Amino acid sequence: MNAEMIKPLMDIGAALAPKILLAIVLLIVTRFVAKFAQSLSRQVLIKIEPTLQKFLLQMIGIVIWVVGGIAALNIVGIETTTLVAIVGAAGLAVGLALQSSLSHLAAGIMLISFRPFEVGDSIEGGGVSGTVDGIGLFSTAIVTADNTRIIVPNNNLVSGTLKNFTVMGTRRVELKVDIADRPLKSTIQSLLQIVEHHPKVLTTPKPTSQLMSLTQGERTIVALRPWCQAEDYDGVKGDLLISIKEYLS
């Protein structure tokens, strides 16, 4: 390679060297800025749920790095207008392709922010009933009564009706009993005594009873409504059904 060819390359290198050095410095500064911004944001977001906090901190870091990278390319002299347009178009295409996932992400952020339920709560939603085992940004894990772990997309929980059986602390058990042609008042009194004697039935609110219907065959339907702690619901209901069945037999 002769001197005439080397000289233009050296001129180009001499012109680019300061720009490249400045771009490198900018990227180093961007790294420190990203870490500082994440550290500062972590203090601001300290009360936010850890999963959501981690996601937001990652997004802050990504945004800062994108801005710093584009600025570094501009310093070197690389035209970034087209690059930004391409990245924007690619982002739009990815957004459309991941529309369903993004809706689950948005739903996850709502669930974590507004907390309609917590881990350990007994809920019904998205066609599933069970105990919440974990809440993620895209899905929620629910363990059913038969110990099956089901992953439910968050949007399914947000878009439909959601029941939380734990949040109120207590639940009312609804028992409908056919007492046939037995004497009404004395039978109801005996049934209430059975209910009240259960150790996990609450005394406040007090168990109540109500006549529901009289059928054409002179059969009488009575509703018994005791209260218990939410976590005792299934056990209390099962025990009372057995006791009532034994009494009526």
VOGU-3710 file (C-alpha; in Angstrom, 3 decimals, decimal comma):
1> mnaemikplm> 0,000/0,000/0,000  1,601/3,278/-1,101  1,705/6,557/0,771  -1,048/8,110/-1,363  -3,508/5,450/-0,140  -2,344/5,493/3,478  -2,629/9,262/3,911  -6,443/9,463/3,325  -6,954/6,562/5,731  -4,829/8,303/8,342
11> digaalapki> -6,794/11,490/7,845  -10,046/9,632/8,279  -8,672/7,853/11,362  -7,444/11,132/12,813  -10,863/12,693/12,250  -12,739/9,732/13,689  -10,487/9,014/16,664  -11,723/11,920/18,829  -15,338/11,105/17,936  -14,897/7,426/18,770
21> llaivllivt> -13,156/8,308/22,020  -15,962/10,725/22,897  -18,554/8,061/22,031  -16,810/5,569/24,312  -16,745/8,139/27,105  -20,451/8,770/26,518  -21,223/5,039/26,782  -19,246/4,840/30,026  -21,188/7,827/31,353  -24,414/6,179/30,179
31> rfvakfaqsl> -23,526/3,091/32,198  -23,018/5,133/35,362  -26,176/7,173/34,703  -28,209/3,975/34,231  -26,914/2,532/37,509  -27,496/5,805/39,355  -31,013/6,163/37,942  -31,860/2,580/38,892  -30,446/3,071/42,390  -32,434/6,286/42,854
41> srqvlikiep> -35,581/4,711/41,409  -35,192/1,701/43,720  -35,436/4,039/46,706  -38,502/5,750/45,257  -40,168/2,433/44,366  -39,252/0,707/47,628  -42,901/0,191/48,615  -43,849/-1,370/45,283  -44,148/-5,147/44,973  -40,679/-6,665/44,201
51> tlqkfllqmi> -41,679/-8,225/40,862  -43,088/-4,959/39,509  -40,167/-3,009/40,986  -37,640/-5,215/39,170  -39,516/-4,830/35,874  -39,658/-1,024/36,152  -35,957/-0,790/37,050  -35,069/-2,904/34,022  -37,172/-0,681/31,769  -35,453/2,455/33,137
61> giviwvvggi> -32,043/0,942/32,387  -33,059/-0,071/28,864  -34,412/3,398/28,028  -31,235/5,110/29,259  -29,025/2,726/27,275  -31,063/3,254/24,096  -30,787/7,024/24,424  -27,068/6,811/25,187  -26,445/4,431/22,288  -28,215/6,675/19,780
71> aalnivgiet> -26,302/9,704/21,073  -23,002/7,814/20,719  -23,817/6,874/17,110  -24,619/10,509/16,363  -21,254/11,606/17,748  -19,427/9,121/15,528  -21,324/10,521/12,565  -23,657/7,622/11,874  -27,074/8,811/10,754  -29,586/7,505/13,292
81> ttlvaivgaa> -32,808/8,876/11,837  -33,291/5,811/9,684  -32,181/3,560/12,536  -34,729/5,114/14,894  -37,439/4,669/12,258  -36,467/1,019/11,784  -36,408/0,402/15,538  -39,791/2,113/15,867  -41,289/0,021/13,068  -39,792/-3,134/14,535
91> glavglalqs> -41,162/-2,184/17,960  -44,621/-1,679/16,470  -44,455/-5,045/14,709  -43,310/-6,781/17,879  -46,010/-4,978/19,851  -48,700/-6,194/17,462  -47,298/-9,719/17,515  -47,173/-9,714/21,316  -50,484/-7,923/21,777  -51,904/-10,751/23,864
101> slshlaagim> -48,782/-10,988/26,032  -48,751/-7,221/26,515  -52,362/-7,312/27,677  -51,384/-9,947/30,250  -48,458/-7,740/31,282  -50,744/-4,736/31,762  -53,154/-6,918/33,727  -50,274/-8,181/35,872  -49,211/-4,633/36,687  -52,812/-3,847/37,697
111> lisfrpfevg> -53,034/-6,949/39,901  -49,738/-6,174/41,627  -50,564/-2,469/42,023  -54,200/-2,665/43,168  -53,870/-6,032/44,973  -57,387/-7,492/44,647  -55,833/-10,632/46,134  -52,581/-11,739/47,783  -50,565/-14,934/47,811  -52,431/-17,368/50,069
121> dsiegggvsg> -55,908/-15,977/49,327  -58,670/-18,296/48,192  -60,143/-16,916/44,958  -62,340/-17,801/42,005  -61,653/-16,233/38,623  -60,638/-17,019/35,081  -62,597/-20,261/35,278  -60,419/-21,533/38,153  -60,998/-21,765/41,901  -58,229/-22,303/44,452
131> tvdgiglfst> -55,476/-20,747/46,559  -53,118/-18,167/45,057  -49,596/-19,606/44,977  -47,796/-16,831/43,098  -48,465/-13,586/41,210  -46,304/-12,760/38,189  -46,323/-10,029/35,573  -47,874/-12,277/32,933  -49,682/-15,001/34,873  -50,893/-16,083/38,299
141> aivtadntri> -50,377/-19,541/39,784  -53,384/-21,062/41,570  -53,430/-24,354/43,490  -56,816/-26,076/43,348  -58,436/-28,123/46,116  -57,080/-31,346/44,584  -53,514/-29,913/44,758  -53,206/-29,115/41,057  -51,143/-26,043/40,199  -52,773/-24,053/37,386
151> ivpnnnlvsg> -51,198/-21,084/35,592  -53,863/-18,500/34,703  -53,065/-15,593/32,316  -53,506/-12,349/34,231  -55,853/-10,824/31,655  -58,306/-13,669/32,325  -58,471/-12,600/35,967  -58,781/-8,875/35,268  -61,315/-9,039/32,426  -63,846/-11,249/34,228
161> tlknftvmgt> -65,547/-11,486/37,603  -63,108/-12,179/40,422  -64,166/-13,555/43,810  -61,881/-13,306/46,838  -63,113/-15,593/49,617  -60,329/-14,667/52,060  -60,116/-10,882/52,062  -63,150/-10,309/54,336  -61,854/-12,723/56,975  -65,158/-14,565/57,539
171> rrvelkvdia> -67,673/-16,400/55,339  -71,300/-17,336/55,695  -72,150/-20,997/55,127  -75,426/-21,533/53,280  -77,151/-24,846/54,127  -80,512/-25,672/52,566  -82,261/-28,468/54,442  -85,414/-30,342/53,530  -87,081/-31,108/56,866  -90,018/-32,869/55,186
181> drplkstiqs> -93,121/-32,862/57,390  -91,345/-32,421/60,726  -92,615/-29,735/63,126  -91,241/-26,452/61,871  -90,264/-24,485/64,989  -88,850/-27,343/67,055  -86,907/-28,754/64,102  -85,368/-25,374/63,256  -84,423/-24,913/66,906  -82,720/-28,310/66,968
191> llqivehhpk> -80,867/-27,594/63,721  -79,654/-24,256/65,071  -78,376/-26,019/68,194  -76,417/-28,446/66,021  -74,927/-25,521/64,118  -74,082/-23,509/67,227  -72,339/-26,450/68,894  -69,743/-26,728/66,146  -66,463/-25,392/67,616  -65,560/-23,382/64,518
201> vlttpkptsq> -68,933/-21,696/64,011  -68,760/-18,053/65,106  -71,073/-16,683/67,768  -70,857/-13,226/66,166  -72,575/-12,902/63,754  -75,041/-15,339/65,255  -76,265/-18,250/63,090  -79,670/-17,596/61,556  -82,390/-19,589/59,834  -85,004/-18,795/57,216
211> lmsltqgert> -87,924/-20,647/55,698  -87,147/-20,846/51,986  -90,115/-22,613/50,427  -93,030/-24,977/50,836  -93,449/-27,475/48,009  -96,668/-29,063/46,815  -95,859/-32,296/48,623  -95,891/-30,551/52,028  -92,073/-30,575/52,098  -90,374/-27,687/53,827
221> ivalrpwcqa> -87,007/-26,174/52,803  -85,119/-24,324/55,534  -81,915/-22,324/55,130  -79,334/-22,373/57,921  -76,707/-19,617/57,806  -73,812/-19,929/60,245  -70,584/-17,914/59,983  -66,991/-19,116/60,223  -63,446/-18,046/59,425  -62,767/-18,084/55,691
231> edydgvkgdl> -60,113/-20,801/55,943  -62,548/-23,083/57,860  -65,388/-22,825/55,320  -65,107/-26,220/53,603  -64,517/-28,121/56,847  -67,385/-26,450/58,687  -69,804/-26,997/55,808  -68,887/-30,665/55,510  -69,152/-31,304/59,255  -72,542/-29,608/59,522
241> lisikeyls> -73,955/-31,505/56,559  -72,966/-34,796/58,233  -74,432/-33,760/61,589  -77,688/-32,558/60,028  -77,987/-35,732/57,965  -77,542/-37,869/61,105  -80,172/-35,825/62,957  -82,728/-36,105/60,153  -82,168/-39,849/59,628
//
